[in-house]
Amino acid sequence: MFRTIRTLLRLLSIARTLARYDALAPLETSGVAPGILWLARLLSRRRAEGRPGQKLARALTALGPSFIKFGQALSTRADLLGEQAARDLAELQDRLPPFDSVTARASIEQEIGRQVSDIFAEFDDKPISAASIAQVHLAVTRPDAEESEGRPVAVKVLRPGIEAAFERDLELFYWLAEVVERTQPKLRRLKPVEVVRLFDETVRIEMDLRMEAAAASELAENFRDDLTYRVPAIDWQRTSRRVLTMDRIGGIRMDDREALLAAGHTLETVLTRAAAIFFNQVFRDGFFHGDQHPGNMFVDSDGAITAVDFGIMGRLDPKTRTYLADMLMATLASDYQRLAEVHVEAGYLPIGPAVATFAQALRSVCEPISGRPLNKISFARLLGQLLQLTEAFDMPVQPQLLLLQKNMLMAEGVSRGLDPSLNIWALAQPLIEDWMRAERGPETRLREGAKDLITVVERLPKLLADVEKAAADMASGGLRLHPETLKAVGADNNNGVWHLRALWFAVTLLALLLALD
């Protein structure tokens, strides 16, 4: 009872803020709590200018850290908000006033167990950035037994009380999502509870800075032999759950065109490297930086691209990467029937008569761009149209792909901003083709088929044991079959033996082929 009252009062406060910024449209469209929305409009005067997405971004900023992060998560949902609103939310700035340095120092000392003056020879009390979850200070380490001289580092410190603030707001987000799923059947395919759960998991990882440190370490390991991409080294001795220390980096923001040119960088080289890095993270490793906006990407004096802020990372399992590659191959070949079938194989589209219609719908979206130069194609627009198709065919949204879609849009925006005549996907095309030949060519498919057959064969002993047990049970009277079933089993017995022999023959043949490769 008290929880419901507290939730309703909190919802009214939020609705009033949204109304003050004239940003109630998303809730009104969803049909959630119409009485509260009516009261909020009655109690709040609307004086706001700009597009709906811009109004919503300002309102979420006013509502605080949880809502800023949630707005950034919503920027991946063009299917929910529309293309323009999603783009407006993607520009939502995660900037808040800093908390005082006394609190920052106290947090560091409590977490590391030593005085700040014993840990750092220098510590700048004025943070260089302050976001919704943490702020960053510059420092220089104090020499110790392992290092003869200090190193310039960046120290990230969590905001005080941030965990409790997120817990309170997450409770509300779950409540709203559950209400939407119960009362709005047409919105269930958007999986609102699953979206909130994914946001919940992401934020909890972000609030444990050891997880961010581990993500940076894994990313650095993946690119240890690649001199075009650098990840700051983690100082594990000065890192804990609420404090993260890493090497300080320098460079020019990825979107600062004039500064890059003045420093002598070639824009095509910068974008080619960015394309290769993005491709390798997604397809080669299945582990990618999940927030690759220009403020997190820098170009150093050697032309290498350096990343910061590893709190949000994305993962794609091998099977998903395979489906994405098959979709890409079918799209490049303009084989829309195959493209629709891959959606079925991936479980994104139910099998049935709708497959042919879905193939026709895919053709209607893709044919207008077929054969056009990549720098003339807006993938943001294409993505929006494809997301509309998912709604028309009642396809469930795939949360694991939302972060990838968001980063694709960010990459495209940086590419067009630096040089409209270039396109990051055109630069990545040779890598994509090489990877598809290596990973999706006939030899690879043969190997995958062999693995699947071997897996089946490995399960045969257990299957045969189960059959023998069932036969023993039947013989002892513990299992009785209908007479017609027994007759059918007897008739099919010889066929079963030949099926087993054929399976072993196929496995042997594939093994020989692989041995001759």
Buried (B, 14 or more C-beta within 10 A) or exposed (E): EEEEEEBBEBBBEBBBBBBBBBBBBBBBEBBBBEEBBEBBBEEBEEEBEBEBBBBBBBBBBBBBBBBBBBBBBBBBBBBBBBBBBBBBBBEBEBEBEBBEBEBBBBBBBEBBEEEBEEBBBEBBEEBEBBBBBBBBBBBBBBEEEEEEEBBEBBBBBBBBEBBEBBEEBBBBBBBBBEBBBEEBEEBBBBBBBBBBBBBBEBBBBBBBBBBBBBBBBBBBEBBEEEEBBBBBBBBBEBBBEBBBBBBBBEBBBBBBBEEBEEBEBEBEEBBBBBBBBBBBBBBBBBBBBBBBBBBBBBBBEEBBBBBBBBBBBBEBEEEBBBBBBBBBBBBEEBBBBBBBBBBBEBEBBEEEEBBEEBBEBBBEBBEEBEEEEBBEBEBBEBBBBBBBBBBEBEBBBBBEBBBBBBBBBBBBBBBBEBBEEBBBBBBBBEBBEEBBEEBBEEEBEBBEEBEEBEEEBEEEEEEEEEEEEEEEEEEEEEEEEEEEEEEEEEEEEEEEEEEEEEBEEBBEEBEEEEEEE
